[in-house]
Amino acid sequence: MTADGAVMTGPCCEKDGSSRPLSVVVLGSGAAAMAAVIAATERGAQVHVVERATVGGTCVNVGCVPSKHLVRSAQLQHWCDEHVEISDGCRCDGVPNAHKLHASRQALVERLRWQKYESVLDENPHVTVWHGEASFEDSRTVRVRSLAAQATQTETLLHFDRCLIAVGAEPYIPPIDGLASVPFWTSTEALASDTVPHRLGVVGSSAVALELAQAYARLGSRVTIFARRGLCTRTDPLVGETLMQALLDDDRIRIHCGALVESVQCEDGVFKVTLTTSQAVFMTDALLVASGRRPSTAALNMAAAGVSWHAASGQIPVDTHMRTNVPHIYAAGDCAQMPQLVYVAAAAGTRAAINMTGGEACLDLSLVPWVIFCEPQVAAVGLTEAEAQARGLRTETRTLPITSVPRCIVHGEKFGFLKLVAETPSMRIVGAQAVAAEASDMISTVAVAMRGHLTVADLSGMLLPYLTASEAVKLVAQSFTRDVHQLSCCAG
Ligand SMILES: Cc1cc2nc3c(=O)[nH]c(=O)nc-3n(C[C@H](O)[C@H](O)[C@H](O)COP(=O)(O)OP(=O)(O)OC[C@H]3O[C@@H](n4cnc5c(N)ncnc54)[C@H](O)[C@@H]3O)c2cc1C
């Protein structure tokens, strides 16, 4: 058995006892698919990958990689603007060159796509890649239609012993009057742009919406966010309040909460956005729609294979082994019923491959830390205080302002906190939420502690290095029993 609970078996072959390798068809070539391809071929399967667009899927091409590059570029620009005395010495002229930023973002995408996806597929003798759109013919066959752009149109039928659906998700476009006839951006266009609009309207308050909104503001746009409700409404209310304060500290950002966009028009390159709620009208030079992502399952003809899906969300329900309702067809990643995060997709892909090839591996989603890469970052893991109480747990919590964390003080951070939720009387940690420049590191530390079932006392007594973000975890644990303001400098 492996560390992640997988029972490994020998090389796989079909159940008829023949020595032919198991034939696995993988739909998609993103994070879930790639993890599955690697695990399935290691375990002896012959794999056919079907991809209708660019190999690599969302994360490397139009998701995590280019968005974090943009966020980082914008942070550096902001840092130069805020620290002129140092940045002058660093040859920062104060004007971002959007064209150069775009070129360097693209170069990174191409390099990582080759390293992590294309070369891995090319060099594996047990993998065949088919470029085209997949749809089910029946429960044992996938049809691949070659792409319209290809010179000769072909159709190929692939028969499989096992199939993994890993087709990901695409931007959800809300039903707003006029939207379909204007040249709005999704995150894909926002990341492909080599210009910075003077004014940018952002519809939505998803992680993607907030990250791109702040990045564009820091590169010079005047940004207006239209948020249906508030910010980060699914976690502790203090998170949304604190992030709101931090974002609004930049006078290039405006946020309209409770804003329902009624209609959009575009004339001579200027967008006119009308809100239902107040009938207010906003003019903007570009419009980003980032209201979440919907599984790309529409083209798959899943009914032909008997695979069930949720009509409303488009998601494919799977069990903890990534099995759909059809025993030899699996699903993983953004198209399946699981959080739309790349590390979840990859973990699900690996486990699906193990299970498809005769092993036994289950995906435990009880602890999924998540991060929004704004500045300050937002991150959380486990239960909020309200969620814990709704489950009947008795809780004790502490909230440590970042002004009590040495690293945050030295870095001059203005907004943020770390909140720890413990269940009583055991004082086991059941959740944490953070807003801080390095909230992701604080929450990763808490996630490891929760996996080890640690208590507040365990965390209080740990040696965590002085002037790290993780030190905040120890400090907030100590604040359950002591006034942290009275502690010595490095909180022994
Ligand atoms: C802007 C942005 C930023 C993000 N940032 C982060 C982040 O910081 N951290 C994080 O954890 N997650 C982030 N995500 C989410 C993350 O990118 C996804 O969760 C992850 O990439 C999903 O992987 P996947 O394998 O399920 O699907 P994908 O990577 O989307 O792959 C699916 C593939 O299937 C192909 N396909 C679809 N239909 C068919 C068909 N019928 N036939 C053949 N091929 C088909 C698609 O073309 C695609 O290549 C971000 C997403 C976006 C959009």
The ligand as an ORCA input file, in Angstrom:
! r2SCAN-3c Opt
* xyz 0 1
  C      -7.710     32.120    -14.715
  C      -7.668     30.868    -13.872
  C      -6.821     30.793    -12.794
  C      -6.755     29.644    -12.024
  N      -5.913     29.616    -10.954
  C      -5.840     28.508    -10.189
  C      -4.944     28.454     -9.094
  O      -4.211     29.396     -8.801
  N      -4.903     27.324     -8.348
  C      -5.713     26.247     -8.635
  O      -5.662     25.244     -7.921
  N      -6.574     26.276     -9.671
  C      -6.654     27.375    -10.463
  N      -7.507     27.400    -11.523
  C      -8.347     26.208    -11.791
  C      -7.523     25.127    -12.527
  O      -6.922     25.694    -13.661
  C      -8.423     23.963    -12.905
  O      -9.031     23.466    -11.733
  C      -7.672     22.823    -13.567
  O      -6.827     23.281    -14.587
  C      -8.671     21.796    -14.122
  O      -7.982     20.741    -14.728
  P      -8.789     19.624    -15.537
  O      -7.789     18.596    -15.935
  O      -9.973     19.178    -14.789
  O      -9.350     20.347    -16.835
  P      -8.618     21.189    -17.969
  O      -7.249     21.543    -17.610
  O      -9.564     22.276    -18.314
  O      -8.490     20.168    -19.189
  C      -9.615     19.738    -19.903
  C      -9.212     19.550    -21.347
  O     -10.250     18.807    -22.015
  C     -10.381     19.304    -23.336
  N     -11.728     18.955    -23.822
  C     -12.927     19.450    -23.428
  N     -13.931     18.830    -24.088
  C     -13.357     17.948    -24.928
  C     -13.869     17.022    -25.889
  N     -15.171     16.855    -26.093
  N     -12.973     16.290    -26.600
  C     -11.621     16.410    -26.395
  N     -11.093     17.279    -25.499
  C     -11.951     18.026    -24.776
  C     -10.183     20.805    -23.170
  O      -9.813     21.392    -24.394
  C      -9.079     20.862    -22.106
  O      -7.804     20.932    -22.704
  C      -7.579     28.540    -12.336
  C      -8.451     28.591    -13.430
  C      -8.489     29.747    -14.199
  C      -9.419     29.797    -15.385
*
